[in-house]
Amino acid sequence: MAIIITDECINCGACEPECPNNAIYEGGIEWAVKDGTTLKGDYILENGKTVDASAKQKPIMDDYYYIVPDKCTECVGFHEEPQCAAVCPVDCCVPDPDRVESKESLLTRKSRLHL
């Protein structure tokens, strides 16, 4: 499952530099699939929409940090645990119960993001 940041976030920013996928953004900031990856050209998001990897997408949250689910691998293949959760001082980086994913699907996402 992807990790989400709850509205308990204090906007400290500790999580952002820890993400190996550049999946964490400050509230209100646009994101792109290519940010922090080696991707170029078209990329198919989990919802089936095809986007240019470098095209900016609308922020998911405006008021606090957020994690792009299409880029989150829960740090599988990089670390033993999600690094955002490990460094969060208020424990607001938690598993998203609406996005249960297998280790295999997270590893597949990792390989798609890091060619």
Protein Blocks (a to p, Z undefined) as FASTA:
>chain_A
ZZdddfkbgolommmmmpmnlpaccehiacdfkgopabehjdddfkopacdfklccddfb
fkbccddfklpgghgokambdfklmmmmnlpaccdfklccdfklmmmmmmmmmZZ
